[in-house]
């Protein structure tokens, strides 16, 4: 009679057959403890893994020894370049002054640009104001000649700006 096959191990249940990969019988490795079964580690396989790990560790240590950084010997020499402290201080002072001057120039340049843009806006605003005042006078007086004279006077003032 055939006994039912165990799906996990591929062996028939109840057999006390040796597992060729493990070196122990399957039944010897199983320990039933109440509601669960514990599979004991295979000592032969465990020792093989431990030996392999020790071998690899030794090889790594040997590799580190072979490729270890050697002793470096440098003759004594002056460091920090060939400049004297006073030269370094003078150079730092010059660079500070240069930065300050460029900052001032940048500020003056931006002020010029702002003034220029404001001056470009002023005549337009002034012209608008003059046109408005001129219209108001025209409406009040109804005299076209008066508004033309006033406009010429305003134009003369603008050219003197």
C-alpha positions in Angstrom: 0.0 0.0 0.0 1.1 3.5 -0.8 1.2 5.9 2.0 0.1 9.5 1.4 2.9 11.9 0.3 4.0 14.8 2.5 3.9 17.9 0.2 6.8 19.7 1.9 9.5 17.1 2.0 8.4 15.0 -0.9 8.6 11.8 1.3 6.0 9.5 2.6 4.8 10.2 6.1 6.0 7.9 8.7 9.2 7.0 6.9 12.4 7.2 8.8 14.4 7.9 5.6 17.7 9.7 5.5 17.7 13.1 3.7 20.9 12.9 1.5 21.4 16.7 1.6 21.2 17.0 5.3 22.9 13.9 6.6 20.2 13.3 9.2 16.9 11.6 9.1 13.9 13.9 8.8 12.3 12.4 11.9 15.4 13.1 14.0 15.2 16.8 13.1 11.6 17.3 13.9 10.7 18.0 17.5 7.0 18.2 18.4 6.2 20.7 21.1 2.6 21.0 21.8 0.8 22.8 19.0 3.9 23.4 16.9 6.8 21.5 15.5 10.4 22.7 15.7 13.0 21.7 13.1 16.4 21.4 14.7 19.3 22.8 12.7 21.5 20.3 10.8 24.8 20.3 12.7 26.9 19.1 9.7 25.5 21.8 7.5 26.0 24.4 10.2 29.6 23.5 10.7 30.2 23.7 7.0 28.8 27.2 6.9 30.9 28.2 9.9 34.0 26.9 8.3 33.3 28.7 5.1 32.7 32.0 7.1 36.0 31.5 9.0 37.8 30.9 5.7 36.4 34.0 4.1 37.2 36.1 7.2 40.9 34.9 7.0 41.0 35.7 3.3 39.6 39.2 3.9 42.2 39.8 6.7 45.0 38.7 4.4 43.7 41.0 1.7 43.7 43.9 4.1 47.2 43.2 5.1 48.4 42.9 1.5 46.8 46.2 0.5 47.5 48.2 3.7 48.6 51.7 3.2 52.4 52.0 3.7 54.3 54.6 5.7 54.6 58.0 4.1 57.7 60.1 4.7 57.7 63.7 3.6 60.7 66.0 4.2 59.9 69.0 6.4 59.0 72.1 4.5 57.4 75.5 5.0 53.7 75.5 4.5 51.1 78.2 3.8 52.7 79.5 0.6 55.5 81.9 0.4 53.7 85.0 1.6 54.5 87.0 4.7 51.8 87.9 7.2 52.0 91.6 6.3 51.6 90.9 2.6 48.5 88.8 3.4 47.1 91.5 5.5 47.7 94.1 2.8 46.0 91.9 0.2 43.0 91.4 2.4 42.8 95.1 3.1 42.9 95.8 -0.7 40.2 93.3 -1.4 38.0 94.8 1.3 38.4 98.3 -0.1 37.7 97.0 -3.6 34.5 95.4 -2.4 33.4 98.6 -0.6 34.1 100.7 -3.7 32.2 98.3 -6.0 29.3 98.3 -3.5 29.2 102.1 -3.5 29.4 102.2 -7.3 26.6 99.7 -7.6 24.5 101.8 -5.2 25.2 105.0 -7.2 24.4 103.2 -10.5 21.0 102.0 -9.1 20.2 105.5 -7.9 21.0 106.9 -11.3 18.8 104.4 -13.0 16.0 105.1 -10.5 16.3 108.9 -11.1 16.4 108.5 -14.8 13.2 106.4 -14.8 11.5 108.9 -12.5 12.5 111.8 -14.8 11.1 109.9 -17.7 7.9 109.5 -15.8 7.8 113.2 -14.6 7.2 114.9 -18.0 4.5 112.4 -18.8 2.7 113.1 -15.5 3.3 116.8 -15.9 2.0 116.8 -19.4 -1.1 114.9 -18.2 -1.6 117.5 -15.4 -1.2 120.4 -17.8 -3.7 118.9 -20.3 -6.2 118.4 -17.5 -5.7 122.0 -16.2 -5.9 123.3 -19.8 -9.2 121.5 -20.3 -10.5 122.9 -17.0 -9.6 126.4 -18.1 -11.1 125.9 -21.5 -14.4 124.8 -19.9 -14.3 127.7 -17.4 -13.4 130.5 -19.8 -14.4 129.1 -23.1 -11.5 131.0 -24.5 -9.2 128.9 -26.8 -6.5 131.5 -27.0 -5.9 131.6 -23.3 -5.4 127.8 -23.1 -2.9 127.9 -26.0 -0.8 130.6 -24.3 -0.8 128.7 -21.1 0.3 125.5 -23.0 3.3 127.3 -24.6 4.3 128.6 -21.1 4.2 125.1 -19.7 6.2 123.7 -22.6 8.9 126.3 -22.0 9.0 125.4 -18.3 9.4 121.7 -19.2 12.4 122.4 -21.5 14.1 124.2 -18.6 13.9 121.1 -16.3 
